[in-house]
Amino acid sequence: MNLDEFYKLLGYGLVSLFLLYIVAKSVRFQLGVVEGLVGYTKKDKAPAGQAQAEQAPAEQAAAEQAEQAVEN
């Protein structure tokens, strides 16, 4: 193996690493976009829609109690 082939293989390796870096950054960016559309933030443990859905039954119960109090 002569020096030219070595540099050629080294160049292929560096270009491959650079392309993998670009792909990884692209996937991470897309993940951020999807999380933004869903409403998930790093602080949340569940997407925003699920957190609101879990709070809804408690609010419903409070509304039903208020309606019963008005009826009585």
PQR file of N, CA, C, O and H, with PARSE charges and radii, in Angstrom:
ATOM      1  N   MET A   1       0.849  -1.168   0.000 -0.4000 1.5000
ATOM      2  CA  MET A   1       0.000   0.000   0.000 -0.0000 2.0000
ATOM      3  C   MET A   1       0.895   1.230   0.000  0.5500 1.7000
ATOM      4  O   MET A   1       1.708   1.433   0.902 -0.5500 1.4000
ATOM      5  N   ASN A   2       0.728   2.030  -1.014 -0.4000 1.5000
ATOM      6  CA  ASN A   2       1.561   3.230  -1.092 -0.0000 2.0000
ATOM      7  C   ASN A   2       0.876   4.395  -0.385  0.5500 1.7000
ATOM      8  O   ASN A   2      -0.260   4.285   0.076 -0.5500 1.4000
ATOM      9  H   ASN A   2       0.068   1.866  -1.747  0.4000 1.0000
ATOM     10  N   LEU A   3       1.576   5.484  -0.315 -0.4000 1.5000
ATOM     11  CA  LEU A   3       1.118   6.653   0.437 -0.0000 2.0000
ATOM     12  C   LEU A   3      -0.144   7.262  -0.174  0.5500 1.7000
ATOM     13  O   LEU A   3      -1.000   7.760   0.558 -0.5500 1.4000
ATOM     14  H   LEU A   3       2.499   5.574  -0.690  0.4000 1.0000
ATOM     15  N   ASP A   4      -0.271   7.230  -1.491 -0.4000 1.5000
ATOM     16  CA  ASP A   4      -1.465   7.789  -2.139 -0.0000 2.0000
ATOM     17  C   ASP A   4      -2.729   7.030  -1.728  0.5500 1.7000
ATOM     18  O   ASP A   4      -3.760   7.645  -1.457 -0.5500 1.4000
ATOM     19  H   ASP A   4       0.424   6.825  -2.085  0.4000 1.0000
ATOM     20  N   GLU A   5      -2.651   5.714  -1.681 -0.4000 1.5000
ATOM     21  CA  GLU A   5      -3.812   4.929  -1.269 -0.0000 2.0000
ATOM     22  C   GLU A   5      -4.169   5.202   0.190  0.5500 1.7000
ATOM     23  O   GLU A   5      -5.346   5.251   0.546 -0.5500 1.4000
ATOM     24  H   GLU A   5      -1.813   5.215  -1.902  0.4000 1.0000
ATOM     25  N   PHE A   6      -3.159   5.377   1.025 -0.4000 1.5000
ATOM     26  CA  PHE A   6      -3.393   5.671   2.435 -0.0000 2.0000
ATOM     27  C   PHE A   6      -4.156   6.982   2.588  0.5500 1.7000
ATOM     28  O   PHE A   6      -5.136   7.046   3.330 -0.5500 1.4000
ATOM     29  H   PHE A   6      -2.203   5.337   0.735  0.4000 1.0000
ATOM     30  N   TYR A   7      -3.719   8.015   1.900 -0.4000 1.5000
ATOM     31  CA  TYR A   7      -4.404   9.313   1.990 -0.0000 2.0000
ATOM     32  C   TYR A   7      -5.804   9.250   1.385  0.5500 1.7000
ATOM     33  O   TYR A   7      -6.720   9.931   1.847 -0.5500 1.4000
ATOM     34  H   TYR A   7      -2.923   7.963   1.297  0.4000 1.0000
ATOM     35  N   LYS A   8      -5.959   8.430   0.352 -0.4000 1.5000
ATOM     36  CA  LYS A   8      -7.269   8.250  -0.251 -0.0000 2.0000
ATOM     37  C   LYS A   8      -8.225   7.614   0.764  0.5500 1.7000
ATOM     38  O   LYS A   8      -9.354   8.081   0.917 -0.5500 1.4000
ATOM     39  H   LYS A   8      -5.215   7.878  -0.023  0.4000 1.0000
ATOM     40  N   LEU A   9      -7.795   6.563   1.452 -0.4000 1.5000
ATOM     41  CA  LEU A   9      -8.621   5.906   2.454 -0.0000 2.0000
ATOM     42  C   LEU A   9      -8.868   6.818   3.655  0.5500 1.7000
ATOM     43  O   LEU A   9      -9.960   6.817   4.222 -0.5500 1.4000
ATOM     44  H   LEU A   9      -6.878   6.183   1.327  0.4000 1.0000
ATOM     45  N   LEU A  10      -7.873   7.584   4.035 -0.4000 1.5000
ATOM     46  CA  LEU A  10      -8.040   8.537   5.123 -0.0000 2.0000
ATOM     47  C   LEU A  10      -9.091   9.592   4.755  0.5500 1.7000
ATOM     48  O   LEU A  10      -9.916   9.970   5.586 -0.5500 1.4000
ATOM     49  H   LEU A  10      -6.986   7.585   3.575  0.4000 1.0000
ATOM     50  N   GLY A  11      -9.053  10.053   3.533 -0.4000 1.5000
ATOM     51  CA  GLY A  11     -10.038  11.021   3.047 -0.0000 2.0000
ATOM     52  C   GLY A  11     -11.439  10.440   3.043  0.5500 1.7000
ATOM     53  O   GLY A  11     -12.389  11.111   3.445 -0.5500 1.4000
ATOM     54  H   GLY A  11      -8.382   9.746   2.858  0.4000 1.0000
ATOM     55  N   TYR A  12     -11.581   9.194   2.591 -0.4000 1.5000
ATOM     56  CA  TYR A  12     -12.887   8.538   2.612 -0.0000 2.0000
ATOM     57  C   TYR A  12     -13.415   8.419   4.041  0.5500 1.7000
ATOM     58  O   TYR A  12     -14.599   8.639   4.297 -0.5500 1.4000
ATOM     59  H   TYR A  12     -10.809   8.649   2.264  0.4000 1.0000
ATOM     60  N   GLY A  13     -12.541   8.076   4.944 -0.4000 1.5000
ATOM     61  CA  GLY A  13     -12.945   7.951   6.347 -0.0000 2.0000
ATOM     62  C   GLY A  13     -13.411   9.280   6.922  0.5500 1.7000
ATOM     63  O   GLY A  13     -14.425   9.336   7.618 -0.5500 1.4000
ATOM     64  H   GLY A  13     -11.580   7.897   4.736  0.4000 1.0000
ATOM     65  N   LEU A  14     -12.669  10.357   6.631 -0.4000 1.5000
ATOM     66  CA  LEU A  14     -13.053  11.672   7.149 -0.0000 2.0000
ATOM     67  C   LEU A  14     -14.364  12.153   6.541  0.5500 1.7000
ATOM     68  O   LEU A  14     -15.202  12.722   7.240 -0.5500 1.4000
ATOM     69  H   LEU A  14     -11.846  10.311   6.066  0.4000 1.0000
ATOM     70  N   VAL A  15     -14.544  11.930   5.257 -0.4000 1.5000
ATOM     71  CA  VAL A  15     -15.792  12.327   4.604 -0.0000 2.0000
ATOM     72  C   VAL A  15     -16.959  11.517   5.174  0.5500 1.7000
ATOM     73  O   VAL A  15     -18.048  12.055   5.371 -0.5500 1.4000
ATOM     74  H   VAL A  15     -13.864  11.468   4.689  0.4000 1.0000
ATOM     75  N   SER A  16     -16.738  10.229   5.438 -0.4000 1.5000
ATOM     76  CA  SER A  16     -17.786   9.390   6.017 -0.0000 2.0000
ATOM     77  C   SER A  16     -18.171   9.886   7.405  0.5500 1.7000
ATOM     78  O   SER A  16     -19.358   9.953   7.726 -0.5500 1.4000
ATOM     79  H   SER A  16     -15.853   9.792   5.278  0.4000 1.0000
ATOM     80  N   LEU A  17     -17.194  10.233   8.227 -0.4000 1.5000
ATOM     81  CA  LEU A  17     -17.478  10.757   9.556 -0.0000 2.0000
ATOM     82  C   LEU A  17     -18.240  12.076   9.476  0.5500 1.7000
ATOM     83  O   LEU A  17     -19.160  12.315  10.259 -0.5500 1.4000
ATOM     84  H   LEU A  17     -16.230  10.179   7.966  0.4000 1.0000
ATOM     85  N   PHE A  18     -17.859  12.923   8.537 -0.4000 1.5000
ATOM     86  CA  PHE A  18     -18.545  14.200   8.365 -0.0000 2.0000
ATOM     87  C   PHE A  18     -19.996  13.993   7.943  0.5500 1.7000
ATOM     88  O   PHE A  18     -20.889  14.682   8.436 -0.5500 1.4000
ATOM     89  H   PHE A  18     -17.112  12.729   7.902  0.4000 1.0000
ATOM     90  N   LEU A  19     -20.237  13.049   7.033 -0.4000 1.5000
ATOM     91  CA  LEU A  19     -21.605  12.762   6.601 -0.0000 2.0000
ATOM     92  C   LEU A  19     -22.437  12.186   7.750  0.5500 1.7000
ATOM     93  O   LEU A  19     -23.611  12.527   7.890 -0.5500 1.4000
ATOM     94  H   LEU A  19     -19.512  12.489   6.632  0.4000 1.0000
ATOM     95  N   LEU A  20     -21.844  11.321   8.567 -0.4000 1.5000
ATOM     96  CA  LEU A  20     -22.554  10.796   9.729 -0.0000 2.0000
ATOM     97  C   LEU A  20     -22.900  11.909  10.709  0.5500 1.7000
ATOM     98  O   LEU A  20     -23.972  11.893  11.316 -0.5500 1.4000
ATOM     99  H   LEU A  20     -20.890  11.044   8.453  0.4000 1.0000
ATOM    100  N   TYR A  21     -22.006  12.867  10.867 -0.4000 1.5000
ATOM    101  CA  TYR A  21     -22.255  14.013  11.741 -0.0000 2.0000
ATOM    102  C   TYR A  21     -23.449  14.823  11.231  0.5500 1.7000
ATOM    103  O   TYR A  21     -24.313  15.221  12.013 -0.5500 1.4000
ATOM    104  H   TYR A  21     -21.136  12.880  10.374  0.4000 1.0000
ATOM    105  N   ILE A  22     -23.493  15.062   9.936 -0.4000 1.5000
ATOM    106  CA  ILE A  22     -24.599  15.823   9.341 -0.0000 2.0000
ATOM    107  C   ILE A  22     -25.911  15.072   9.508  0.5500 1.7000
ATOM    108  O   ILE A  22     -26.931  15.682   9.827 -0.5500 1.4000
ATOM    109  H   ILE A  22     -22.792  14.739   9.301  0.4000 1.0000
ATOM    110  N   VAL A  23     -25.904  13.754   9.297 -0.4000 1.5000
ATOM    111  CA  VAL A  23     -27.118  12.955   9.455 -0.0000 2.0000
ATOM    112  C   VAL A  23     -27.594  13.000  10.902  0.5500 1.7000
ATOM    113  O   VAL A  23     -28.791  13.144  11.153 -0.5500 1.4000
ATOM    114  H   VAL A  23     -25.075  13.258   9.038  0.4000 1.0000
ATOM    115  N   ALA A  24     -26.679  12.878  11.852 -0.4000 1.5000
ATOM    116  CA  ALA A  24     -27.050  12.915  13.270 -0.0000 2.0000
ATOM    117  C   ALA A  24     -27.657  14.265  13.642  0.5500 1.7000
ATOM    118  O   ALA A  24     -28.653  14.317  14.364 -0.5500 1.4000
ATOM    119  H   ALA A  24     -25.707  12.761  11.648  0.4000 1.0000
ATOM    120  N   LYS A  25     -27.072  15.350  13.160 -0.4000 1.5000
ATOM    121  CA  LYS A  25     -27.612  16.678  13.440 -0.0000 2.0000
ATOM    122  C   LYS A  25     -28.993  16.846  12.810  0.5500 1.7000
ATOM    123  O   LYS A  25     -29.876  17.453  13.415 -0.5500 1.4000
ATOM    124  H   LYS A  25     -26.263  15.308  12.574  0.4000 1.0000
ATOM    125  N   SER A  26     -29.189  16.318  11.607 -0.4000 1.5000
ATOM    126  CA  SER A  26     -30.485  16.424  10.934 -0.0000 2.0000
ATOM    127  C   SER A  26     -31.567  15.665  11.697  0.5500 1.7000
ATOM    128  O   SER A  26     -32.682  16.160  11.857 -0.5500 1.4000
ATOM    129  H   SER A  26     -28.471  15.825  11.115  0.4000 1.0000
ATOM    130  N   VAL A  27     -31.239  14.474  12.162 -0.4000 1.5000
ATOM    131  CA  VAL A  27     -32.209  13.678  12.908 -0.0000 2.0000
ATOM    132  C   VAL A  27     -32.557  14.372  14.217  0.5500 1.7000
ATOM    133  O   VAL A  27     -33.719  14.384  14.623 -0.5500 1.4000
ATOM    134  H   VAL A  27     -30.332  14.072  12.032  0.4000 1.0000
ATOM    135  N   ARG A  28     -31.568  14.946  14.877 -0.4000 1.5000
ATOM    136  CA  ARG A  28     -31.824  15.654  16.135 -0.0000 2.0000
ATOM    137  C   ARG A  28     -32.708  16.885  15.893  0.5500 1.7000
ATOM    138  O   ARG A  28     -33.591  17.184  16.697 -0.5500 1.4000
ATOM    139  H   ARG A  28     -30.624  14.937  14.547  0.4000 1.0000
ATOM    140  N   PHE A  29     -32.470  17.592  14.792 -0.4000 1.5000
ATOM    141  CA  PHE A  29     -33.301  18.748  14.457 -0.0000 2.0000
ATOM    142  C   PHE A  29     -34.742  18.319  14.191  0.5500 1.7000
ATOM    143  O   PHE A  29     -35.680  18.952  14.676 -0.5500 1.4000
ATOM    144  H   PHE A  29     -31.753  17.349  14.139  0.4000 1.0000
ATOM    145  N   GLN A  30     -34.919  17.240  13.418 -0.4000 1.5000
ATOM    146  CA  GLN A  30     -36.262  16.750  13.119 -0.0000 2.0000
ATOM    147  C   GLN A  30     -36.979  16.320  14.391  0.5500 1.7000
ATOM    148  O   GLN A  30     -38.182  16.542  14.532 -0.5500 1.4000
ATOM    149  H   GLN A  30     -34.157  16.726  13.024  0.4000 1.0000
ATOM    150  N   LEU A  31     -36.251  15.707  15.316 -0.4000 1.5000
ATOM    151  CA  LEU A  31     -36.844  15.302  16.578 -0.0000 2.0000
ATOM    152  C   LEU A  31     -37.340  16.522  17.350  0.5500 1.7000
ATOM    153  O   LEU A  31     -38.407  16.481  17.964 -0.5500 1.4000
ATOM    154  H   LEU A  31     -35.274  15.527  15.201  0.4000 1.0000
ATOM    155  N   GLY A  32     -36.574  17.592  17.319 -0.4000 1.5000
ATOM    156  CA  GLY A  32     -36.990  18.824  17.982 -0.0000 2.0000
ATOM    157  C   GLY A  32     -38.242  19.415  17.359  0.5500 1.7000
ATOM    158  O   GLY A  32     -39.114  19.921  18.065 -0.5500 1.4000
ATOM    159  H   GLY A  32     -35.708  17.625  16.821  0.4000 1.0000
ATOM    160  N   VAL A  33     -38.330  19.352  16.051 -0.4000 1.5000
ATOM    161  CA  VAL A  33     -39.515  19.868  15.354 -0.0000 2.0000
ATOM    162  C   VAL A  33     -40.743  19.041  15.720  0.5500 1.7000
ATOM    163  O   VAL A  33     -41.802  19.596  16.013 -0.5500 1.4000
ATOM    164  H   VAL A  33     -37.622  18.941  15.478  0.4000 1.0000
ATOM    165  N   VAL A  34     -40.606  17.723  15.706 -0.4000 1.5000
ATOM    166  CA  VAL A  34     -41.737  16.848  16.028 -0.0000 2.0000
ATOM    167  C   VAL A  34     -42.162  17.051  17.474  0.5500 1.7000
ATOM    168  O   VAL A  34     -43.359  17.104  17.760 -0.5500 1.4000
ATOM    169  H   VAL A  34     -39.745  17.272  15.468  0.4000 1.0000
ATOM    170  N   GLU A  35     -41.210  17.164  18.390 -0.4000 1.5000
ATOM    171  CA  GLU A  35     -41.554  17.400  19.792 -0.0000 2.0000
ATOM    172  C   GLU A  35     -42.272  18.741  19.945  0.5500 1.7000
ATOM    173  O   GLU A  35     -43.179  18.871  20.766 -0.5500 1.4000
ATOM    174  H   GLU A  35     -40.238  17.120  18.158  0.4000 1.0000
ATOM    175  N   GLY A  36     -41.869  19.726  19.162 -0.4000 1.5000
ATOM    176  CA  GLY A  36     -42.551  21.015  19.210 -0.0000 2.0000
ATOM    177  C   GLY A  36     -43.972  20.936  18.709  0.5500 1.7000
ATOM    178  O   GLY A  36     -44.856  21.597  19.255 -0.5500 1.4000
ATOM    179  H   GLY A  36     -41.132  19.620  18.495  0.4000 1.0000
ATOM    180  N   LEU A  37     -44.212  20.145  17.686 -0.4000 1.5000
ATOM    181  CA  LEU A  37     -45.560  19.983  17.156 -0.0000 2.0000
ATOM    182  C   LEU A  37     -46.457  19.247  18.135  0.5500 1.7000
ATOM    183  O   LEU A  37     -47.648  19.544  18.236 -0.5500 1.4000
ATOM    184  H   LEU A  37     -43.495  19.609  17.242  0.4000 1.0000
ATOM    185  N   VAL A  38     -45.894  18.294  18.852 -0.4000 1.5000
ATOM    186  CA  VAL A  38     -46.663  17.504  19.804 -0.0000 2.0000
ATOM    187  C   VAL A  38     -46.907  18.298  21.078  0.5500 1.7000
ATOM    188  O   VAL A  38     -47.907  18.086  21.764 -0.5500 1.4000
ATOM    189  H   VAL A  38     -44.927  18.053  18.770  0.4000 1.0000
ATOM    190  N   GLY A  39     -46.004  19.202  21.393 -0.4000 1.5000
ATOM    191  CA  GLY A  39     -46.141  19.991  22.604 -0.0000 2.0000
ATOM    192  C   GLY A  39     -45.283  19.466  23.735  0.5500 1.7000
ATOM    193  O   GLY A  39     -45.468  19.863  24.886 -0.5500 1.4000
ATOM    194  H   GLY A  39     -45.192  19.374  20.836  0.4000 1.0000
ATOM    195  N   TYR A  40     -44.367  18.598  23.435 -0.4000 1.5000
ATOM    196  CA  TYR A  40     -43.487  18.007  24.447 -0.0000 2.0000
ATOM    197  C   TYR A  40     -42.284  18.908  24.646  0.5500 1.7000
ATOM    198  O   TYR A  40     -41.644  19.328  23.682 -0.5500 1.4000
ATOM    199  H   TYR A  40     -44.217  18.276  22.500  0.4000 1.0000
ATOM    200  N   THR A  41     -41.981  19.202  25.893 -0.4000 1.5000
ATOM    201  CA  THR A  41     -40.780  19.974  26.189 -0.0000 2.0000
ATOM    202  C   THR A  41     -39.879  19.143  27.084  0.5500 1.7000
ATOM    203  O   THR A  41     -40.302  18.113  27.610 -0.5500 1.4000
ATOM    204  H   THR A  41     -42.501  18.861  26.676  0.4000 1.0000
ATOM    205  N   LYS A  42     -38.667  19.572  27.255 -0.4000 1.5000
ATOM    206  CA  LYS A  42     -37.729  18.817  28.077 -0.0000 2.0000
ATOM    207  C   LYS A  42     -38.159  18.807  29.538  0.5500 1.7000
ATOM    208  O   LYS A  42     -37.826  17.875  30.271 -0.5500 1.4000
ATOM    209  H   LYS A  42     -38.324  20.408  26.827  0.4000 1.0000
ATOM    210  N   LYS A  43     -38.889  19.823  29.971 -0.4000 1.5000
ATOM    211  CA  LYS A  43     -39.347  19.888  31.350 -0.0000 2.0000
ATOM    212  C   LYS A  43     -40.500  18.926  31.603  0.5500 1.7000
ATOM    213  O   LYS A  43     -40.654  18.418  32.714 -0.5500 1.4000
ATOM    214  H   LYS A  43     -39.159  20.580  29.376  0.4000 1.0000
ATOM    215  N   ASP A  44     -41.314  18.671  30.570 -0.4000 1.5000
ATOM    216  CA  ASP A  44     -42.464  17.782  30.719 -0.0000 2.0000
ATOM    217  C   ASP A  44     -42.009  16.333  30.696  0.5500 1.7000
ATOM    218  O   ASP A  44     -41.036  15.979  30.030 -0.5500 1.4000
ATOM    219  H   ASP A  44     -41.188  19.083  29.668  0.4000 1.0000
ATOM    220  N   LYS A  45     -42.732  15.501  31.438 -0.4000 1.5000
ATOM    221  CA  LYS A  45     -42.477  14.073  31.356 -0.0000 2.0000
ATOM    222  C   LYS A  45     -43.471  13.424  30.397  0.5500 1.7000
ATOM    223  O   LYS A  45     -43.276  12.289  29.963 -0.5500 1.4000
ATOM    224  H   LYS A  45     -43.522  15.788  31.979  0.4000 1.0000
ATOM    225  N   ALA A  46     -44.528  14.145  30.074 -0.4000 1.5000
ATOM    226  CA  ALA A  46     -45.539  13.661  29.141 -0.0000 2.0000
ATOM    227  C   ALA A  46     -45.859  14.798  28.183  0.5500 1.7000
ATOM    228  O   ALA A  46     -45.713  15.965  28.546 -0.5500 1.4000
ATOM    229  H   ALA A  46     -44.687  15.067  30.427  0.4000 1.0000
ATOM    230  N   PRO A  47     -46.289  14.485  26.976 -0.5600 1.5000
ATOM    231  CA  PRO A  47     -46.693  15.541  26.048  0.2800 2.0000
ATOM    232  C   PRO A  47     -47.790  16.405  26.649  0.5500 1.7000
ATOM    233  O   PRO A  47     -48.549  15.954  27.507 -0.5500 1.4000
ATOM    234  N   ALA A  48     -47.866  17.622  26.203 -0.4000 1.5000
ATOM    235  CA  ALA A  48     -48.807  18.598  26.762 -0.0000 2.0000
ATOM    236  C   ALA A  48     -50.247  18.115  26.641  0.5500 1.7000
ATOM    237  O   ALA A  48     -51.048  18.354  27.544 -0.5500 1.4000
ATOM    238  H   ALA A  48     -47.250  17.988  25.506  0.4000 1.0000
ATOM    239  N   GLY A  49     -50.586  17.455  25.571 -0.4000 1.5000
ATOM    240  CA  GLY A  49     -51.945  16.958  25.390 -0.0000 2.0000
ATOM    241  C   GLY A  49     -52.326  15.938  26.439  0.5500 1.7000
ATOM    242  O   GLY A  49     -53.465  15.930  26.904 -0.5500 1.4000
ATOM    243  H   GLY A  49     -49.935  17.261  24.838  0.4000 1.0000
ATOM    244  N   GLN A  50     -51.399  15.078  26.821 -0.4000 1.5000
ATOM    245  CA  GLN A  50     -51.690  14.081  27.845 -0.0000 2.0000
ATOM    246  C   GLN A  50     -51.844  14.729  29.202  0.5500 1.7000
ATOM    247  O   GLN A  50     -52.715  14.339  29.979 -0.5500 1.4000
ATOM    248  H   GLN A  50     -50.473  15.084  26.443  0.4000 1.0000
ATOM    249  N   ALA A  51     -51.022  15.703  29.498 -0.4000 1.5000
ATOM    250  CA  ALA A  51     -51.113  16.384  30.790 -0.0000 2.0000
ATOM    251  C   ALA A  51     -52.465  17.089  30.908  0.5500 1.7000
ATOM    252  O   ALA A  51     -53.075  17.082  31.977 -0.5500 1.4000
ATOM    253  H   ALA A  51     -50.314  16.020  28.867  0.4000 1.0000
ATOM    254  N   GLN A  52     -52.932  17.694  29.825 -0.4000 1.5000
ATOM    255  CA  GLN A  52     -54.229  18.355  29.850 -0.0000 2.0000
ATOM    256  C   GLN A  52     -55.352  17.337  29.962  0.5500 1.7000
ATOM    257  O   GLN A  52     -56.349  17.589  30.639 -0.5500 1.4000
ATOM    258  H   GLN A  52     -52.436  17.700  28.956  0.4000 1.0000
ATOM    259  N   ALA A  53     -55.206  16.201  29.314 -0.4000 1.5000
ATOM    260  CA  ALA A  53     -56.229  15.166  29.370 -0.0000 2.0000
ATOM    261  C   ALA A  53     -56.337  14.597  30.776  0.5500 1.7000
ATOM    262  O   ALA A  53     -57.428  14.237  31.219 -0.5500 1.4000
ATOM    263  H   ALA A  53     -54.396  15.997  28.764  0.4000 1.0000
ATOM    264  N   GLU A  54     -55.219  14.514  31.479 -0.4000 1.5000
ATOM    265  CA  GLU A  54     -55.247  14.008  32.843 -0.0000 2.0000
ATOM    266  C   GLU A  54     -55.900  15.015  33.790  0.5500 1.7000
ATOM    267  O   GLU A  54     -56.494  14.614  34.790 -0.5500 1.4000
ATOM    268  H   GLU A  54     -54.333  14.806  31.120  0.4000 1.0000
ATOM    269  N   GLN A  55     -55.804  16.287  33.502 -0.4000 1.5000
ATOM    270  CA  GLN A  55     -56.412  17.310  34.347 -0.0000 2.0000
ATOM    271  C   GLN A  55     -57.899  17.446  34.066  0.5500 1.7000
ATOM    272  O   GLN A  55     -58.649  17.895  34.933 -0.5500 1.4000
ATOM    273  H   GLN A  55     -55.320  16.613  32.689  0.4000 1.0000
ATOM    274  N   ALA A  56     -58.334  17.074  32.896 -0.4000 1.5000
ATOM    275  CA  ALA A  56     -59.725  17.247  32.507 -0.0000 2.0000
ATOM    276  C   ALA A  56     -60.701  16.525  33.431  0.5500 1.7000
ATOM    277  O   ALA A  56     -61.713  17.129  33.788 -0.5500 1.4000
ATOM    278  H   ALA A  56     -57.726  16.709  32.192  0.4000 1.0000
ATOM    279  N   PRO A  57     -60.472  15.265  33.848 -0.5600 1.5000
ATOM    280  CA  PRO A  57     -61.432  14.613  34.747  0.2800 2.0000
ATOM    281  C   PRO A  57     -61.606  15.360  36.070  0.5500 1.7000
ATOM    282  O   PRO A  57     -62.717  15.431  36.596 -0.5500 1.4000
ATOM    283  N   ALA A  58     -60.541  15.907  36.604 -0.4000 1.5000
ATOM    284  CA  ALA A  58     -60.646  16.661  37.849 -0.0000 2.0000
ATOM    285  C   ALA A  58     -61.491  17.915  37.639  0.5500 1.7000
ATOM    286  O   ALA A  58     -62.306  18.266  38.492 -0.5500 1.4000
ATOM    287  H   ALA A  58     -59.638  15.849  36.177  0.4000 1.0000
ATOM    288  N   GLU A  59     -61.301  18.579  36.521 -0.4000 1.5000
ATOM    289  CA  GLU A  59     -62.099  19.765  36.224 -0.0000 2.0000
ATOM    290  C   GLU A  59     -63.555  19.389  35.983  0.5500 1.7000
ATOM    291  O   GLU A  59     -64.463  20.131  36.357 -0.5500 1.4000
ATOM    292  H   GLU A  59     -60.639  18.294  35.828  0.4000 1.0000
ATOM    293  N   GLN A  60     -63.776  18.234  35.355 -0.4000 1.5000
ATOM    294  CA  GLN A  60     -65.135  17.770  35.115 -0.0000 2.0000
ATOM    295  C   GLN A  60     -65.841  17.484  36.437  0.5500 1.7000
ATOM    296  O   GLN A  60     -67.004  17.845  36.618 -0.5500 1.4000
ATOM    297  H   GLN A  60     -63.038  17.631  35.051  0.4000 1.0000
ATOM    298  N   ALA A  61     -65.139  16.843  37.348 -0.4000 1.5000
ATOM    299  CA  ALA A  61     -65.730  16.532  38.650 -0.0000 2.0000
ATOM    300  C   ALA A  61     -66.094  17.809  39.386  0.5500 1.7000
ATOM    301  O   ALA A  61     -67.149  17.889  40.016 -0.5500 1.4000
ATOM    302  H   ALA A  61     -64.195  16.550  37.201  0.4000 1.0000
ATOM    303  N   ALA A  62     -65.225  18.806  39.309 -0.4000 1.5000
ATOM    304  CA  ALA A  62     -65.512  20.084  39.972 -0.0000 2.0000
ATOM    305  C   ALA A  62     -66.735  20.748  39.339  0.5500 1.7000
ATOM    306  O   ALA A  62     -67.556  21.332  40.046 -0.5500 1.4000
ATOM    307  H   ALA A  62     -64.368  18.741  38.797  0.4000 1.0000
ATOM    308  N   ALA A  63     -66.860  20.666  38.041 -0.4000 1.5000
ATOM    309  CA  ALA A  63     -68.004  21.264  37.350 -0.0000 2.0000
ATOM    310  C   ALA A  63     -69.296  20.538  37.724  0.5500 1.7000
ATOM    311  O   ALA A  63     -70.335  21.171  37.914 -0.5500 1.4000
ATOM    312  H   ALA A  63     -66.193  20.192  37.466  0.4000 1.0000
ATOM    313  N   GLU A  64     -69.228  19.203  37.831 -0.4000 1.5000
ATOM    314  CA  GLU A  64     -70.410  18.443  38.221 -0.0000 2.0000
ATOM    315  C   GLU A  64     -70.845  18.776  39.645  0.5500 1.7000
ATOM    316  O   GLU A  64     -72.039  18.878  39.926 -0.5500 1.4000
ATOM    317  H   GLU A  64     -68.385  18.689  37.677  0.4000 1.0000
ATOM    318  N   GLN A  65     -69.872  18.947  40.544 -0.4000 1.5000
ATOM    319  CA  GLN A  65     -70.189  19.303  41.915 -0.0000 2.0000
ATOM    320  C   GLN A  65     -70.839  20.683  41.965  0.5500 1.7000
ATOM    321  O   GLN A  65     -71.777  20.898  42.732 -0.5500 1.4000
ATOM    322  H   GLN A  65     -68.901  18.865  40.316  0.4000 1.0000
ATOM    323  N   ALA A  66     -70.350  21.614  41.157 -0.4000 1.5000
ATOM    324  CA  ALA A  66     -70.929  22.952  41.109 -0.0000 2.0000
ATOM    325  C   ALA A  66     -72.354  22.891  40.576  0.5500 1.7000
ATOM    326  O   ALA A  66     -73.225  23.604  41.074 -0.5500 1.4000
ATOM    327  H   ALA A  66     -69.588  21.439  40.533  0.4000 1.0000
ATOM    328  N   GLU A  67     -72.608  22.059  39.582 -0.4000 1.5000
ATOM    329  CA  GLU A  67     -73.960  21.926  39.039 -0.0000 2.0000
ATOM    330  C   GLU A  67     -74.908  21.327  40.077  0.5500 1.7000
ATOM    331  O   GLU A  67     -76.056  21.754  40.194 -0.5500 1.4000
ATOM    332  H   GLU A  67     -71.901  21.479  39.178  0.4000 1.0000
ATOM    333  N   GLN A  68     -74.427  20.339  40.826 -0.4000 1.5000
ATOM    334  CA  GLN A  68     -75.258  19.718  41.859 -0.0000 2.0000
ATOM    335  C   GLN A  68     -75.571  20.713  42.962  0.5500 1.7000
ATOM    336  O   GLN A  68     -76.678  20.721  43.500 -0.5500 1.4000
ATOM    337  H   GLN A  68     -73.494  19.992  40.731  0.4000 1.0000
ATOM    338  N   ALA A  69     -74.591  21.560  43.303 -0.4000 1.5000
ATOM    339  CA  ALA A  69     -74.821  22.560  44.334 -0.0000 2.0000
ATOM    340  C   ALA A  69     -75.862  23.570  43.889  0.5500 1.7000
ATOM    341  O   ALA A  69     -76.672  24.024  44.698 -0.5500 1.4000
ATOM    342  H   ALA A  69     -73.692  21.553  42.866  0.4000 1.0000
ATOM    343  N   VAL A  70     -75.850  23.924  42.616 -0.4000 1.5000
ATOM    344  CA  VAL A  70     -76.830  24.886  42.094 -0.0000 2.0000
ATOM    345  C   VAL A  70     -78.221  24.248  42.081  0.5500 1.7000
ATOM    346  O   VAL A  70     -79.207  24.924  42.374 -0.5500 1.4000
ATOM    347  H   VAL A  70     -75.192  23.555  41.960  0.4000 1.0000
ATOM    348  N   GLU A  71     -78.316  22.950  41.743 -0.4000 1.5000
ATOM    349  CA  GLU A  71     -79.596  22.267  41.709 -0.0000 2.0000
ATOM    350  C   GLU A  71     -80.200  22.143  43.103  0.5500 1.7000
ATOM    351  O   GLU A  71     -81.419  22.202  43.263 -0.5500 1.4000
ATOM    352  H   GLU A  71     -77.516  22.401  41.505  0.4000 1.0000
ATOM    353  N   ASN A  72     -79.347  21.970  44.109 -0.4000 1.5000
ATOM    354  CA  ASN A  72     -79.854  21.807  45.486 -0.0000 2.0000
ATOM    355  C   ASN A  72     -80.110  23.149  46.043  0.5500 1.7000
ATOM    356  O   ASN A  72     -80.542  23.269  47.189 -0.5500 1.4000
ATOM    357  H   ASN A  72     -78.357  21.922  43.979  0.4000 1.0000
TER
END
